[in-house]
Amino acid sequence: MATALATGALLLTAACSDGDGGSAAESETASTPATQTTTTSPTTTPSASPTSDLTEAGARNALITEADIEDYWNQVENPQKWRDSLLIGEVDAAAFLSGKSEAADCQRLIDSLYDETLLGRPSGASALTGFEEGDSRLLYQVAAYQKNDLDDAMKWLKSLPETCDQFTLTGGDGGKRTVQVVEASLPAEGGARQGLTVTVKGTSNGDPVTLTLDVAAVRIGTDAITVTNGGLDGANHDTTEAAVGQGTPRLEEVLAGRTPQTTPTGVE
C-alpha cells in the first residue's frame, strides 16, 4: 500500500509540475512580446512604464543649443548655481525670488524657479543647460521621473493659474512681492504640456522691479523637458516656444535610439 501511495503521489506531483511549469513558461513567453508591443503604443506606453530608458549621455544629447533658440543667446557655465546666486542687471534675482507664501502650492512654484526641481526630483538621468541674453536668462532641463511623480507634477502645474492666480510673497528683507500666474500657450509637442507666465513685482535696493518668467513643461512618457525663460524686460514667448518646439523632437530622437542632428545656424 505504501508503495502504491508513493507512486500515486509521484504521478500527481509530476502532473501538477508539468501543468504549472507549462503555464509559467507560456506566461513568461507571452508576456515578453506583449511588453515590447506596448512600448510602441502612443497611448499606453508613457503612462504604463514606471521607469525611463533615458541615460545620462542621452539626456545631454537631448539638450538644446544656442542655434535652437536663435537671437543672441549665449550658453553659460554652471547654471545649477542660478538658484542661489543669479544677478540680472543690478538685481539679485536669487534674493528677489526668495520669500514665503501662505499657500503651499504657490510656495513650491517660487522655490522651483531657476531650480532643477520644477517637476520634482528626477528619479533617473538628468541634464541641464543655461543661456543668457542681456537681462534675460533661460534654464533648460531634460530628466527622467517616476510615473506617479510626473503625473502629480503635471497636474500641479495645470492647477496653478487657478490656485495661484495672484498671491503675496514676503521676501527675506521683509518686502512684499505681488506674484501673478497665468496660463501660456505652447506648441503641440509631446504627450502632455503646460505653459505658465509668472510675473513678480516688488522692489530691489529701493527700486521697483518686475521679473517676468515663462515656465514650460513637456512630457514624453516618463521623461520631460522643462524651461524657465525671462527677465527684467519681460519673457520672450517666441523663445520659449522655440525651446519647446526644437527640444521635444530632440528628446524623442534620443528615446528612439537615435542621435539628434545638430541644429543648423539660422533656423527659424
PyMOL commands that set and color helices and strands:
alter all, ss='L'
color gray80, all
select helices_A, chain A and resi 2-38+45-48+56-61+66-69+79-83+93-96+104-112+147-163+237-255
alter helices_A, ss='H'
color red, helices_A
select strands_A, chain A and resi 74-76+87-88+91-92+99-100+126-133+136-144+166-171+176-184+192-204+207-220+223-231
alter strands_A, ss='S'
color yellow, strands_A
deselect
rebuild
show_as cartoon
